[in-house]
Amino acid sequence: MSWFDVVYAAVKSPFANLWPLLVLPFVAGLACEFAARRLQPTRADWRLAAALAAAPGLLFLALSLIILWRIVTHSHWQLEWQHVLKYQVTALVAGAILARAAWRAWRRHAALSQLMRLAVPASGRLGNAAARAGIDVRLLPCSQPECFVAGVFDPKVYLSAGAVDRLSDRELDAALRHERSHIRGRDTAILAALGFLGDLGWFGRSAVTAYHQSRERTADEAAVQASGPIDLASALLALARSPAQPLPAIGIAGTAPATWRLHAILGNEPVDHIRRFALTTAVAGLAMTFSFAAWPYAQTYIIGLLCPCHL
């Protein structure tokens, strides 16, 4: 058997389209993770961070759709068991990964829903602050200092009784104006989508963290313009030890140490534009990721060149 026959047999094997579906999103995730770690926590980087977090999952979806399209358009292969097995095995694996991502998204939603069902409409000090901010706020009856936005289609702000007790009226106003920026930016909906796509890929934690930090910087600036830097910094310190919110919630406590945010709020802010190296790295990572979507067609073309006698 010649090496041409070996290559051709490998391409016709049931795993010919399975390995790109599993390996290419993994490689893309490594590239996007490398690029995301070079982004700065500034307002300018959030779009790139979201793109880097979503890219491996989008690549997986693109490869899955290409495989599904080939199953539909090559119905004349039904009598050739090799082709049936090659595409249907891959489709089954893709379906299993999609089902796992959907299940994990449902688990996150169920966990948040269980917490949100404990909430009651805001009243008293919190109700007055919510009216001043013009947002829907709910009170959580717990002593831990919690303050976050949750809800994909109808986001609301959730504050715990412990957080309300820690904050003065001015700090409470600053915290709610911070959360109002998250609502207006649809951050919870974007985080829900990134969480689902992240479960389809293999990496993305650094990119999601970069997105969090960039959106926190944007929300901090909006709160500073409305309430001033001192009250926001004081509110951040009061809530900084709050546990990190689960996806797809986002709140003033954030997911990272607050030191850099305090510097930015109080005037010693980081450079508020994308560094050239970070931009170049991110664009290169995204370009490589989406170029992988052409692999099924490239594979067929390469085999056509190597093994023309079999086509």
RODRENDREN-302621 format. One line per 2 residues: number of its first residue (from 1); their letters; for each residue x, y, z of N, C-alpha, C. Coordinates in steps of 0.2 Angstrom, whole numbers. Example, Ala and Ser with C-alpha at 12.3 -4.5 7.8 and 13.67 -1.06 7.14 Angstrom:
BEGIN
1) AS) 66,-28,39,62,-22,39,66,-16,39 | 64,-11,35,68,-5,36,64,0,39
//
This chain:
BEGIN
1) MS) 4,-6,0,0,0,0,4,6,0 | 3,11,-5,7,17,-5,5,22,0
3) WF) 9,27,1,7,32,6,1,36,4 | 0,36,-2,-6,40,-5,-12,36,-2
5) DV) -12,29,-3,-17,25,0,-18,26,7 | -13,27,11,-13,28,18,-17,34,20
7) VY) -15,40,16,-18,46,18,-25,46,16 | -27,43,10,-33,43,8,-38,39,13
9) AA) -35,34,15,-39,30,20,-40,33,26 | -35,37,28,-36,41,35,-41,47,34
11) VK) -42,50,28,-47,55,26,-54,52,26 | -54,46,24,-61,42,23,-63,39,30
13) SP) -58,39,35,-60,36,41,-65,40,45 | -68,36,50,-74,40,54,-71,46,58
15) FA) -64,46,59,-62,51,63,-59,57,59 | -60,57,52,-57,62,48,-59,69,49
17) NL) -66,70,51,-69,76,53,-69,77,60 | -68,72,64,-69,72,71,-63,76,75
19) WP) -57,74,72,-51,77,75,-51,85,74 | -53,88,68,-53,95,68,-58,98,72
21) LL) -64,95,73,-69,98,78,-67,98,85 | -62,94,87,-60,93,94,-53,97,95
23) VL) -49,97,90,-42,100,90,-42,107,89 | -45,109,83,-45,116,81,-47,121,86
25) PF) -53,120,89,-56,125,94,-51,125,100 | -47,119,101,-42,119,107,-36,124,105
27) VA) -34,123,99,-28,127,97,-30,135,96 | -36,136,94,-39,143,94,-40,146,101
29) GL) -42,141,105,-43,144,112,-36,146,115 | -31,142,114,-24,144,116,-22,150,113
31) AC) -23,152,107,-21,158,104,-25,164,107 | -31,163,108,-36,168,110,-34,170,118
33) EF) -32,164,121,-30,165,128,-24,169,129 | -19,167,124,-13,171,124,-14,178,123
35) AA) -18,180,118,-19,187,116,-23,191,122 | -28,187,125,-32,191,130,-28,193,136
37) RR) -23,189,138,-18,191,143,-14,197,142 | -14,200,136,-11,206,135,-15,212,134
39) LQ) -21,211,135,-26,216,135,-26,220,142 | -27,226,142,-27,230,148,-34,231,151
41) PT) -35,232,157,-42,233,160,-44,240,159 | -45,242,152,-48,249,151,-54,248,147
43) RA) -57,254,146,-64,254,142,-63,252,135 | -57,253,132,-56,252,125,-56,244,123
45) DW) -54,240,128,-53,233,126,-59,228,127 | -64,231,129,-70,226,130,-72,222,124
47) RL) -72,225,118,-75,222,112,-70,217,110 | -63,218,110,-58,213,108,-59,207,113
49) AA) -60,209,120,-60,204,125,-66,199,124 | -72,202,122,-78,198,120,-77,194,114
51) AL) -73,197,109,-72,193,103,-67,187,104 | -62,188,108,-58,183,110,-61,177,114
53) AA) -65,179,119,-69,174,123,-74,170,118 | -77,173,113,-82,170,109,-79,166,104
55) AP) -73,168,101,-70,165,95,-70,157,95 | -67,154,100,-66,147,99,-73,143,99
57) GL) -78,146,103,-85,143,103,-88,144,96 | -87,150,93,-90,151,86,-86,147,81
59) LF) -80,145,82,-77,141,77,-80,134,78 | -81,132,84,-84,125,85,-91,125,81
61) LA) -95,130,82,-101,130,79,-101,130,71 | -96,134,69,-95,134,61,-93,128,59
63) LS) -88,124,62,-86,118,60,-92,113,60 | -96,113,65,-102,109,66,-107,110,60
65) LI) -108,116,59,-113,118,53,-110,115,47 | -104,116,45,-101,114,39,-102,106,39
67) IL) -101,102,44,-102,95,44,-109,93,43 | -113,97,46,-121,96,45,-123,97,38
69) WR) -120,102,35,-122,104,28,-119,98,24 | -114,96,25,-111,90,21,-115,84,21
71) IV) -118,83,28,-122,77,28,-128,78,24 | -131,84,24,-137,85,21,-136,85,13
73) TH) -131,88,11,-130,89,4,-126,83,0 | -124,78,4,-121,72,1,-125,66,3
75) SH) -132,66,2,-136,61,3,-135,55,-2 | -131,56,-7,-130,50,-12,-125,46,-9
77) WQ) -122,48,-3,-117,43,0,-120,38,5 | -127,38,5,-130,34,10,-128,26,9
79) LE) -126,24,3,-124,17,2,-117,16,4 | -113,21,5,-106,20,7,-105,21,14
81) WQ) -105,16,18,-105,16,25,-99,20,28 | -93,21,25,-88,25,27,-90,32,28
83) HV) -93,35,23,-95,42,23,-101,43,28 | -105,38,29,-111,38,33,-108,39,40
85) LK) -103,34,42,-100,34,49,-96,40,50 | -92,42,45,-88,48,46,-91,54,48
87) YQ) -97,56,45,-100,62,46,-105,61,52 | -108,55,53,-113,54,58,-110,54,65
89) VT) -104,51,65,-100,50,71,-98,57,74 | -96,61,69,-94,68,70,-100,72,73
91) AL) -106,71,69,-112,75,71,-114,73,78 | -114,67,80,-116,65,86,-111,68,92
93) VA) -105,68,91,-100,71,95,-101,78,96 | -103,82,90,-104,89,91,-111,90,94
95) GA) -116,86,93,-122,86,97,-121,85,104 | -117,81,106,-115,80,113,-112,86,117
97) IL) -107,89,113,-104,95,116,-109,100,117 | -113,101,111,-118,107,112,-123,105,118
99) AR) -125,99,118,-130,97,124,-127,99,131 | -120,97,131,-117,99,138,-116,106,139
101) AA) -115,110,134,-115,117,135,-122,120,137 | -127,117,134,-134,120,135,-136,118,142
103) WR) -133,112,145,-135,109,151,-131,114,156 | -125,116,155,-121,120,160,-124,127,160
105) AW) -127,129,154,-130,136,154,-137,136,158 | -140,130,158,-146,129,162,-145,129,169
107) RR) -139,125,171,-137,125,178,-136,132,181 | -132,136,177,-130,143,179,-137,147,180
109) HA) -141,146,175,-148,150,176,-152,147,182 | -152,141,183,-156,138,189,-153,141,195
111) AL) -146,141,196,-143,143,202,-145,150,203 | -144,155,198,-146,162,199,-153,162,201
113) SQ) -158,159,197,-165,159,198,-167,158,206 | -163,152,208,-165,151,215,-163,156,220
115) LM) -157,160,218,-155,165,223,-160,171,222 | -162,172,215,-166,178,214,-173,177,217
117) RL) -176,171,218,-182,170,220,-183,172,228 | -177,173,231,-177,175,238,-178,183,239
119) AV) -177,186,233,-177,193,233,-184,196,234 | -184,202,237,-190,206,238,-189,213,235
121) PA) -195,216,233,-194,223,230,-191,228,236 | -187,232,233,-183,237,237,-188,242,241
123) SG) -187,244,247,-191,248,251,-186,252,255 | -189,257,258,-185,261,263,-179,265,260
125) RL) -173,265,263,-167,268,260,-166,265,253 | -166,259,252,-164,256,246,-169,258,240
127) GN) -176,258,242,-181,260,237,-180,267,235 | -178,271,240,-177,278,238,-171,279,233
129) AA) -166,275,235,-160,275,231,-161,273,224 | -165,267,223,-167,264,217,-171,269,213
131) AR) -176,273,216,-179,278,212,-175,284,210 | -170,286,214,-165,291,211,-161,289,205
133) AG) -159,282,205,-155,279,200,-160,278,194 | -166,277,195,-171,275,189,-170,268,187
135) ID) -169,263,192,-168,256,190,-172,252,195 | -173,246,193,-177,241,197,-172,237,201
137) VR) -173,238,208,-168,235,213,-172,230,217 | -169,224,219,-172,219,223,-167,218,229
139) LL) -170,217,235,-166,216,241,-166,208,243 | -160,206,244,-158,199,246,-158,199,254
141) PC) -162,195,257,-162,194,264,-156,190,267 | -150,193,266,-144,189,269,-139,194,271
143) SQ) -134,192,275,-130,197,279,-123,198,275 | -122,193,270,-116,194,266,-117,200,261
145) PE) -111,204,260,-112,210,256,-112,209,249 | -118,208,246,-119,206,239,-122,212,235
147) CF) -119,213,229,-122,219,225,-120,217,218 | -125,215,214,-124,213,207,-130,214,203
149) VA) -129,214,196,-134,213,191,-135,206,189 | -141,204,188,-143,197,185,-149,198,181
151) GV) -150,193,177,-155,193,172,-153,194,165 | -155,190,160,-152,190,154,-157,195,150
153) FD) -163,194,150,-168,198,146,-171,204,150 | -171,203,156,-174,209,160,-170,209,167
155) PK) -164,212,166,-159,213,171,-161,217,177 | -160,215,183,-161,219,189,-155,219,193
157) VY) -155,224,198,-150,225,202,-152,221,209 | -147,217,212,-149,214,218,-144,216,223
159) LS) -146,218,229,-142,220,234,-144,216,241 | -139,214,244,-141,211,251,-142,216,256
161) AG) -145,213,261,-146,217,267,-140,219,270 | -135,215,270,-128,216,273,-125,222,269
163) AV) -126,222,262,-123,227,258,-126,234,260 | -133,234,261,-136,240,262,-134,243,269
165) DR) -133,239,274,-130,241,280,-123,244,280 | -119,241,276,-112,244,275,-112,250,272
167) LS) -116,252,267,-116,258,263,-120,264,266 | -117,270,265,-120,276,267,-125,278,261
169) DR) -129,283,262,-133,285,256,-130,286,250 | -124,290,251,-120,292,245,-117,287,242
171) EL) -114,282,246,-111,276,243,-116,272,240 | -122,271,242,-127,267,239,-129,270,232
173) DA) -129,277,232,-131,280,225,-125,278,220 | -119,279,223,-113,277,218,-113,270,216
175) AL) -115,265,220,-115,258,219,-121,257,214 | -126,260,215,-132,259,210,-131,262,203
177) RH) -127,267,203,-126,270,196,-121,266,193 | -116,263,196,-112,258,193,-116,252,190
179) ER) -120,250,194,-124,244,192,-129,246,186 | -131,252,186,-135,255,180,-131,254,174
181) SH) -125,256,174,-121,256,168,-120,248,165 | -120,243,170,-120,236,168,-127,235,164
183) IR) -132,237,167,-139,236,164,-139,239,157 | -137,245,156,-137,248,150,-133,245,145
185) GR) -127,243,147,-123,239,142,-124,232,141 | -130,230,143,-132,223,142,-127,218,144
187) DT) -123,219,149,-117,215,151,-119,208,153 | -125,207,156,-127,200,158,-129,196,152
189) AI) -132,199,147,-133,195,141,-127,193,138 | -122,198,137,-116,196,134,-112,190,138
191) LA) -112,191,144,-109,186,148,-112,179,148 | -119,179,147,-122,173,146,-120,169,140
193) AL) -120,174,134,-118,171,128,-110,169,128 | -106,172,132,-99,170,132,-98,164,136
195) GF) -102,163,141,-102,157,145,-104,151,141 | -109,152,137,-111,146,133,-106,144,128
197) LG) -103,150,124,-98,149,119,-92,146,122 | -90,148,128,-84,146,132,-85,138,133
199) DL) -91,136,134,-91,128,136,-91,124,129 | -91,128,123,-90,124,117,-83,124,115
201) GW) -79,129,117,-72,129,116,-69,126,122 | -62,127,123,-58,124,128,-55,129,132
203) FG) -54,135,130,-51,140,134,-56,147,134 | -54,152,137,-58,158,137,-58,162,144
205) RS) -55,159,149,-56,162,156,-52,169,156 | -46,169,153,-43,176,153,-47,181,149
207) AV) -50,179,143,-54,183,139,-60,186,143 | -63,181,146,-69,183,150,-67,188,156
209) TA) -62,187,159,-59,191,164,-57,198,162 | -54,198,156,-53,205,152,-59,208,151
211) YH) -64,205,149,-71,208,147,-74,211,154 | -74,207,159,-76,209,166,-73,216,168
213) QS) -66,216,167,-62,221,170,-64,228,165 | -64,227,159,-66,232,154,-72,235,156
215) RE) -77,231,157,-84,233,158,-84,236,165 | -81,234,170,-80,237,177,-77,244,176
217) RT) -72,245,172,-69,251,171,-74,256,168 | -78,254,163,-84,258,160,-89,260,165
219) AD) -91,255,169,-96,256,174,-94,261,179 | -87,260,181,-84,265,186,-84,272,184
221) EA) -83,273,177,-82,280,175,-89,283,175 | -94,279,173,-101,281,173,-103,283,180
223) AV) -101,279,185,-103,281,192,-100,287,194 | -93,288,192,-89,294,194,-92,300,192
225) QA) -95,300,185,-98,306,182,-104,308,186 | -108,303,189,-114,304,192,-114,306,199
227) SG) -109,302,203,-108,303,210,-102,305,213 | -97,306,209,-90,308,211,-86,302,213
229) PI) -79,303,213,-75,297,214,-74,295,221 | -75,299,226,-74,297,233,-79,292,235
231) DL) -86,294,234,-91,289,236,-91,282,232 | -89,282,226,-88,276,222,-82,272,225
233) AS) -77,275,226,-71,272,229,-72,269,236 | -76,273,240,-78,270,247,-83,264,246
235) AL) -88,265,242,-92,259,241,-88,253,238 | -84,254,234,-80,248,231,-76,245,237
237) LA) -73,249,241,-69,246,247,-74,242,252 | -80,245,253,-85,242,257,-87,235,255
239) LA) -87,234,248,-90,228,245,-84,224,242 | -78,226,243,-73,222,239,-72,215,241
241) RS) -74,213,247,-73,207,249,-79,202,248 | -84,205,244,-90,201,242,-88,195,237
243) PA) -90,189,238,-89,184,234,-90,185,227 | -86,183,222,-87,184,215,-93,181,213
245) QP) -97,185,209,-103,183,206,-103,178,201 | -107,173,201,-107,168,196,-110,170,189
247) LP) -107,167,184,-110,169,177,-117,167,177 | -122,172,174,-120,178,170,-122,184,174
249) AI) -119,184,180,-120,190,184,-114,195,184 | -115,201,186,-109,205,186,-111,211,191
251) GI) -106,213,195,-107,218,200,-101,222,202 | -102,227,206,-97,231,208,-91,228,211
253) AG) -92,222,214,-86,219,218,-82,216,212 | -84,214,206,-80,211,201,-77,205,203
255) TA) -72,203,199,-69,196,199,-62,196,201 | -59,202,202,-52,203,202,-51,208,208
257) PA) -44,209,211,-43,213,216,-44,221,214 | -47,225,218,-49,231,217,-44,237,216
259) TW) -37,235,217,-32,240,218,-32,244,212 | -32,241,206,-31,245,200,-37,250,198
261) RL) -43,247,200,-49,251,200,-49,257,204 | -46,256,210,-46,262,215,-41,267,212
263) HA) -36,265,209,-31,270,206,-34,274,200 | -38,270,196,-42,273,190,-47,278,193
265) IL) -51,276,198,-56,280,200,-54,287,203 | -48,286,207,-46,292,210,-41,296,206
267) GN) -40,295,200,-37,299,195,-30,296,192 | -27,291,195,-21,288,192,-23,282,188
269) EP) -27,284,182,-30,278,178,-25,276,173 | -26,269,171,-22,267,166,-23,270,159
271) VD) -18,269,155,-19,271,148,-26,269,145 | -30,273,143,-37,271,141,-37,270,133
273) HI) -33,267,130,-33,264,123,-29,258,123 | -31,254,117,-28,248,116,-21,249,114
275) RR) -16,245,117,-9,245,115,-8,242,109 | -3,244,105,-3,242,98,-1,234,98
277) FA) 3,232,103,5,225,103,-1,221,105 | -5,223,110,-11,219,112,-16,219,106
279) LT) -16,224,102,-21,224,96,-19,220,91 | -12,220,89,-9,215,84,-10,208,86
281) TA) -9,207,93,-9,200,95,-16,197,95 | -21,202,97,-28,200,97,-31,199,90
283) VA) -29,203,85,-31,202,78,-28,196,75 | -22,195,76,-19,189,74,-22,182,76
285) GL) -24,182,83,-27,177,86,-34,176,83 | -38,181,82,-44,180,79,-44,178,72
287) AM) -39,181,68,-38,179,61,-37,171,60 | -32,169,65,-30,162,64,-36,158,66
289) TF) -40,160,71,-46,156,73,-51,155,68 | -53,160,65,-58,160,60,-56,157,53
291) SF) -49,157,52,-46,154,46,-47,146,47 | -47,144,53,-48,136,54,-55,134,51
293) AA) -60,138,51,-66,136,48,-66,134,41 | -61,135,37,-60,133,31,-57,126,30
295) WP) -55,123,36,-51,117,36,-55,111,32 | -61,110,33,-64,105,30,-64,105,22
297) YA) -64,111,20,-63,112,12,-56,111,10 | -51,114,14,-44,114,13,-42,106,13
299) QT) -45,102,18,-43,95,18,-45,92,12 | -51,93,9,-53,90,3,-49,92,-3
301) YI) -47,98,-3,-43,101,-8,-36,97,-8 | -33,97,-2,-27,94,-2,-27,87,-4
303) IG) -32,83,-2,-32,76,-4,-33,75,-11 | -37,80,-14,-38,80,-21,-31,81,-25
305) LL) -27,85,-22,-20,86,-25,-16,80,-24 | -16,77,-18,-12,71,-16,-14,65,-19
307) CP) -21,64,-20,-23,57,-22,-29,58,-27 | -27,61,-33,-32,63,-38,-35,56,-41
309) CH) -31,51,-40,-34,45,-43,-40,42,-39 | -41,44,-33,-47,42,-29,-53,46,-30
311) L) -52,52,-33,-58,57,-33,-62,55,-39
//
